[in-house]
Structures are given as structure tokens and as C-alpha cells.
Amino acid sequence: MPPSPSTLRRLLERDDLDAALDLLATTLPGPPTGATRKNVLSGWRVFVRWLRTEDRSLLNVHDPGAFAQAYADWLAAEYQEVAATVNNRLVQVRRLYRVLGELGLVEVNPFEKVQGRPNIAHERRPVYSAEEVARLLEHASAEERALVLLGAHGGLSGPEVRQLTFGSLSGDRAQVQVSQRTVTCTPELTAALDAWARLRGETPLYGGPQGLLFRHGEAPLTDYELRAKVFRLCQRAGVPYKAWHALRHAAGLKLLAEQATQREVTQALGLGGRTAVRPLIRLSDRPDLTARSGGPRGRGRRGQKKSDSH
């Protein structure tokens, strides 16, 4: 059942925007705790924060075009011109006004014609630079160091890291078996895994620890818990937080800087096809790299089998 327009209007007249948004969220598809509803509601709350900062009204919009453009410009500054994020926020607020229109609370959707930002392929690849990775490692605990290097050197995805067990590691920590491929560790990653294993109870007499590499209690880390660990480390190190896949992209750029072929990078990251590597090539210092790929170079490159895991 759609929310009552009169109830919503009373909430909005009292400036109880948070309660109004919660009520409007019931019109969204999916369960209350589903990702779609949470993401859209998050975008709506960003818009409400802007309304309060600018002392603007949700319903009483006098110049819809200027109103929408002002919010679009604010989003571009807030998210440092990251096109995908700006465009998602605009889609979300456009949806908000569409719902308000269906309930008879507004006559015009100010965001119906506002233009988003061009979403250039290589700009959709956030990445931790080599300098940022080094700064993260300077401030990292033993656990955080292993996590960062599994992403930035090993190229593992977040789900792969969360499911890793000590049994996935070779005895000398030189390799990690994950998602139907073998990842060859850099010396830094091997040292980080050794240090973490010792902290988790490895001894010469009893051998290495068992079970999950990283855990919360006895359970694997959730996606939120993994992101929270990286976020807190970024705060301490003074590094802008980016999603986990920015560490994987750092691993891809590292391989390209070491003259890996397109095929080798694809295999090392466990990507489904070489097309996914092209945005990283544009970010690298090898923009002239063609789609041709070389065979194995006999240097212990990471990733012996191709996987569809991202």
C-alpha cells in the first residue's frame, strides 16, 4: 500500500524529512534491508543534507532547472567529479521526485532533464596509487598489512579475501590458491602473511594456524567489516578511502608497470576477459599496449587459470 500523501505532507511541513524518507522508501522494490532500497535511501539522505545546508525546500521549488543544476554542481564538487557516483545520485533524486509526483505532492520533477557527467571508461576505475599503498602500509597493523597486500599485490577480490583460509596458502607463503587460479605472492606479501600467521599462533612445534585467515569471531568477515577495516586504515594514514576493487586495480597497474602482458594481467586478477583490463591500460604508462597478448614468460607470473571471479 502506498504511503498516505496527507501523512507525508504533515511530516514535510514539520521538516521531519528523515521520517518522510523512511515512509517514502516503502515504495521502493525489494526487502527493507535489500541493497537497492538501502542505496536509494542513502542517495535521498545525501539530497536532504544538501537541502538543509542550502536552506532549500523539498516541495516548494521556484526555479526547477536552476534548483536541479545547483544540486548537480554540488554533487560534482562533493564527489570530485567521479561521474558514476554523481550520475547515481541524480538518478536517485529523480526517482524521489517521481514518487512525490505519483503521490500528488509535486507537479514538476526538477531532475527530469538535468544532465549527468560523461562516464569515461578509465574514470570508472578508482585506484590506490603506489604512493597511497605505501602510506597505508606505513600505518598498517599486521592484519591490515596482509589485507592491503592481498589486494594491492595479490589482486584478490574482496569476497576472495573474506573466504581465504590458512590452507589456501602454500607452506612457504609464496603462493595462494584462490578461485581456480594460483596467485604467486610478492616478497612483501609473503612476509606479511608470515607475520600474520605468527600472530595467529604459528609455532615451530605445532605448525601453522587453521581456519579462516581473517574472521569476526568464528565467522568470515562480512563485506561491511572488510570495508570498515580499510576505511579506518585510510583515516589513520590520511589516504582517501576507495572501494576494495581500487586495491585490485593497483595490482593490475603494478603488473603493467612490470611489463606484464594483457593476458597475464587478466589471468592474475582472475578476470573473465581481456576487455576488462583495457581501462587499466589507459591509466598506466603503457597506453599503446595493443590487444595482443604474449604467452607465459616463465617468470612465475601470478594466475595460471582464468576465472570469472571479479
Salt bridges, closest charged atoms under 4 A:
ASP18 OD1 - ARG45 NH1 3.51
ASP18 OD2 - ARG52 NH1 3.93
ASP22 OD1 - ARG45 NH2 2.60
ASP73 OD1 - ARG117 NH2 3.73
GLU78 OE2 - ARG49 NH1 3.73
GLU81 OE1 - ARG117 NE 3.79
GLU112 OE2 - ARG98 NH2 3.66
GLU132 OE1 - LYS242 NZ 2.94
GLU143 OE1 - LYS229 NZ 3.24
GLU144 OE1 - ARG236 NH2 2.46
GLU160 OE2 - ARG181 NH1 2.84
ASP194 OD1 - ARG173 NE 3.20
GLU202 OE2 - ARG173 NH2 2.34
ASP223 OD2 - ARG227 NE 2.93
GLU225 OE2 - HIS216 ND1 3.67
GLU258 OE2 - LYS254 NZ 2.61
GLU258 OE1 - ARG301 NH1 3.50
GLU264 OE1 - ARG297 NE 3.70
GLU264 OE1 - ARG301 NE 3.80
